[in-house]
Amino acid sequence: MLIDCYYYAPHNHSLLLSHLREDLARMADLGCQAVSLCVQEGQLTNWHQQRLRTVVDEAHRAGLKVHAVPNRWAGLVAGWLDGFGEDSLRHLDWVIRTPDGAMDLACGYPVGCTQHPGVAEHVARTLDVMLDRFAFDGVIWDEPRSPLVCHCTRCRAAAPGGLPTSAWQAERTAAFFDAMSAHAKGRRPGLTSALFVMPECGELLRACLAARHIDHLGSDGHLRSPGHRMHRMKRTLFEAYDEYAPLLAAAGRKSFFLIEAQRHRDEDLDDYLANLERAFTLRMDHLMWYYSAHELSAANEDRFNQATWAMVRRIAGR
């Protein structure tokens, strides 16, 4: 099993090199083989360049592979919370449309249409810049925004009967990310491509089963017991795993699941800890876990981190 630490956004602003090296050394000591971090378009060309390059280089020195998680590129994927590229604002014609032709801002930010050639050109060009300038070993697509169905003139012309549906959108989204994965691999032979859907997006996962250039496929999900309420809910990792793991196995696909740590607060800690062992011992090919992305108070952070790190060490046989 590939154990992959989601480090989120360590290259931003004030992280000290000594802290970075300490974190990466801990990941390697725990038994991780890879670390993943979010990358915004602008960070590839603006003043963050050297900080990003330092993280990649230091991770390699620690013996870890490094995966880039494209962050809100053209609004198409999730990732780190704050921000998306300026191109999404410069090209409002890229934005998906509601049936009445208005921009669909249901996500709270502009989401690009996968049928718009400008979106494909932008993502491919950004991949080129990233892979030419930084020594990433893989690309991970974080929660493509597939539930939003686009009704722009291009999509209506392409969809059967002129009516875009969620199933049609899922197929188009899967084809888009398969093509972008192929493009990245053409730029960097040997690169790993992975994609995980939101746990509610079974339609997209099924559409991705036929993808030829996405190596690892799966979902994220919270650690939560039945009946436990969090302040923001998505399906649990266990619900997603029970639905998707058999589909992935039947299709001969390598399974990939992210143990979602965001949104856990103090009142969720005991329930998180109660589900930790079950989550980390699920059978899969690629397990991704957050280094520390919870929303707990300082009083509880150490309990959360130490328990999570101990479980990583355990499954790695350390």
C-alpha angles and dihedrals in degrees: 000000000000109000109205125184116214101217093176109200112348094148095068121108119301111022109129120229089235090055092047092052091047092052094047092047089052092051091051092046091051089056104259117152096191143028125205128202136181119250125196119205094246094052089068093064109018132073092295091072097096093042090053092046090050092055092049093047094045091049090054090049088054089055096254130132112231125224124194117220107201105227117218092323103184084344090284100123140027126238130124111019107237120065152000133209124290090236089074089064095041091054107043088161085074093064119108116250136225119232090269092054099254122133110270106230097166089128091055093249137054114286118200124234112244090215094059110099090214091061093051091046091050095050093044092048091048091050089052092053093046096048094042093052104033132046099232117164097200148010123225121195108213116209105324110221093244100141089073108087115208120222099183119138091261093053094045090052092050100041120090109266090003091279117116112211133188091255091052091046091051091053092049092047092049091049091049095053092042089054093047090049090052089050092052092049090051088055095044114026111212093028117144119230122199136171133191125189130211107270091248093055103086091143091063094044090053090049090051094054089086094050111124100197103043106092101188124033135181146093146276126233143167126263101241138140121233109277096018110127123210127191090252120025136208125159117284124259088244094056091048092046094049091052101038107032094069091048092051092047093048090051092047091242126149109248123233127186132174118209100224113224100167118104095029110133133179092279090055098049100092091047091048091052091048090057099039099094093046091052097047094047096055110120113251142135098234123029119188123190135177116252090212120330104135128121099232127135120258089257092064103031095091093051090052095046098042093050092047094046091048090054092050090051090049097052090045089057094242 
